[in-house]
């Protein structure tokens, strides 16, 4: 085949334009979404009585997804399956039946309801669904424009959307690139998608910052420096965090399964579970006078890092509220809950052992996320970009050993571990 530099340059330019377009559109939508979640959280903090609307919010979310179909809840799973089909060169299910561009809009409404009523959920799950919906929208537009000629691969569009969403949500473009390349197949880095994911993530972060997106702001703290003694302590701590992440994922699945199998009336199950969450919130508020456990609960993380302090049992309460909130049907995501749970657990361990609390809170947050997502390299980048951990050696030990002890199951259902399965002699 004759090499044609002109055609190659044109193809690169077209792919760059596609990737930037996905990033810009996703960045705009993610900014609107993140600011909505922030506003809803602030409104709930200012008016604690809004948690009384939690059963109504859970029922409204149930009605939305019942009307539209449970497939709308599974946008991330559907996208992961589609990416796998492209990797394997087959598509047994028509792609148009899997992903609908409106999934992102529906998830946005569900997340707004969740945070308005104070449910203990995150935001990145819905954010990624928004990015995936943008990617699918661009795929469909190209299908309609038959005169366009060469069409972009759907898996690239989906990975670009995921990269742009994750990167812009946290203001971490490198993290976004790595997330887009690995979230579907955790033990394979899709280097073929490096160029499009890089352009999408960086352009999304740039446009989101220009538009004033609300994002996490980590307090300043002193990092734990590298030494043999500190390394041994961190390895043991990270292994413990990995086991905690494993327990978190297991209990979340058990809560979901139990609620789903408890009765034959899903609406009633939703109402009962939401009433349990509401009762726990009321009890916490009566005893502590705080609403810190509602919504994202980022104040708990900030206090664990800045030295103000949190109750040693905070990670248990937060985890239980996450289990009940997600089981009740509220939508949002598990990434921020993992971060907050890990951060408050790290603070508790450091306090009990007499260590400096801030670095353990940070490493606990990142390690918990590494174990819960099976994406240690993504979490390593997030630790550098968002948390500003200056000793990369300690950070890498944390994400590595947390991942190694957490098991294969993570928050992203249908996520493949192809090479791991092959090495273990299992079917990939």
C-alpha positions, 0 to 999 in steps of 0.5 A: 500500500502506498503511503500518502502523507497528505491523506494521513495528515488529513485523517489526523486533523479530522480525528483531532477535530472530532476529539476536541469537539467531544471535549468542548461539548462535554466540558460545557455540559459537565460544568452545568452539571457540577454547578447544579450539584454544588447548588443543590448541596448548598441549598440542602445545607442551608435548609436541612428540612429538605431531607424530609423530601427524601422519600418523595425524591426516591419515588420520583427517581423510581418513576422516571426510570420505570417510565424510560426503562432500567437501561437508562441506569446502565449507560456506563455498563452499556458503553463498557460492553460496546467498547469491549465489542470493538476490541473483540471485533464483534457486536452481537447487540445492535449498538443503537439499542444499548446507548441513548444520548438522552441517558445523560440528561436523565441521569442529570435529573436523577442526580439533581433530585438526589443532591437536592434531597441530601442522598449520600451519593457522588457525582462522577458516575452521572458525569461520566454518563453525560460524557458517554452520551455526548460521545454517542451523540457524535457517533449518531451525527456522523452516521446521519451525515453519509456525505462525510465519508470516513466515520469515527469509531464508536469506541473512540467517541465513548472513551473520549467522552469518558475522558473529558467528563472525568478530567473536567469534573476533577480539573485533572486532565492527565487523570481524564486521559488515563481514565478514558483509556482504561476504565472499560478494560482495566489491565490494558492501556488503550494507547491507540486512544491516547491522542483522541483522549488527550485532546478531549480531556484537555479541551474539556478541562480548559473549557470547564475552567473558563466557564467556572466549574465548581470542583474539589479544593483540597486543603494544604497539608504536609506530605509523608516523606519516603523512608524505609520505615514510612514505606513499611507503614504505608504498605501495611496501611494501603493493604488495609485500605484495599481490604476496606475497598473490597468490603465496601464493594461487597456490602454495596452489592449485598445491600442492593441484592437484598433490597431487590429481593426483599419484596415484589413491589419495587416502589414499596422497596424504594420508599422503605429504603429511603425512609431508613436513610431519612431516619438515620439522617435525622438521628445523626442530626439530633445527636450531632447537629450537623448535616455533613453526612448528606450529599457529597460530604466533602467537608468531612474529607476537608476536615480530615485533611486540614487537621480540624478533625472528624469523628473516628466513626465517620467512615462507618456512618458515611459508608452505611448511608451510601449503601442505603442511598444507592439501594434506594435508587438514588443516582450520582456515583460511587467515586466521591463516596469512596474518596470520603470514606477512605479519607475519614478512615485514614484519619481514624487509623492515624489518630488511633496510631498517633501518626500525623493525620493529614497524609493518611487521610489523603493516601486513604482517600486515593487508596480507597479509590484505587481499590474500588475502581481497579484503576491504580494508574488513574488514581496515581495521576489524581493524587498528583493532580488533584491532591497535590501529593508531592512524594510520588514514591509513597503515593505509588505504593499506596495505589499499588498495594490498595489495588493488589489487596482489593480483588477484581470486583469494582464499581464499574460493572462488566469491567474486563481484566483480560490479562489477569484472567488469562494469567490465572487460566480463566476465560477472559 
